[in-house]
Amino acid sequence: MKFRPALSLSFFIILLAALTFMFFYFKKQLFEVKTEITEDVMVSKITSMGKLELVKYAMKDVIEKKEVRRFFPDERILFVAVGEVVGCIDLTKVSKEDITFHNDSLTLYLPQPEICYVKIDHKESKVYDVSGVWFPSDTKDMVEGIYKIAEQKLLDNARQMQLMDKTKENAVLIFKPLVEKLSNKKVGVLFR
C-alpha cells in the first residue's frame, strides 16, 4: 500500500504530460482557421474601347481635413494621396467627315481631349493621423471621405497643371507624323 500514492502520482504526471503533448501537437489543428472564398463572376457589359491615352500625371498630394467643432475636439485626418490622372482622346468619335483633303495637304479634326480616369494608388497612399474621433465608425467614414476628396483634388490639380493642353500637344506629336507618313501630304491637326 505504500506504493499506491506514488503510482497514482506517477500515473497523474504521465497523464498530464501526455495531455500537454497532445495539446501542443494538435493545437494547430484545433485552432486553425480556414478561409473559404466563393465567387460567381458575371460579365454585365463588354464595351469596345477607343480611347488613346496620351498623357499621365503621376501625383502626390498631402491633404488635411479638419472638422471644427464648438464644444467637442476637432476631428482631423492627415492623408498622403498618391495617384495618377490620365488624359486621352476618344478615337471612336473620329469619322470620315473629320478628314478634309486639300491639294497638297489634309486636315485632321480630333475630338476634344478628356480625362480617361483618376486613380488613387491604395498601396502607396497612407493615412498618417486621425484625431478627435470618438467612434470607430467615424474613423472609417473619415478615411472613406478623404479618399473621395483626394481623387477630386488630384483631378483639380491636373487640370490646373494644364493636363488637357498637354494631351492636345501629345496628340499632335503622335498623329501629325503618322498621318503625314501614311498620306504623303502635309497634315494639320485641329480639335473640334
Secondary structure, DSSP 8 states (H G I E B T S, - for coil): -THHHHHHHHHHHHHHHHHHHHHHHHHHHHS-------------------EEEEEEEEEEEEEEEEE--SSS--EEEEEEEEEEEEEEEEGGG--GGGEEE-SSEEEEEE---EEEEEEE-TTT-EEEEEES--SHHHHHHHHHHHHHHHHHHHHHHHHHTTHHHHHHHHHHHHHHHHHHHHHSSEEEEEE-
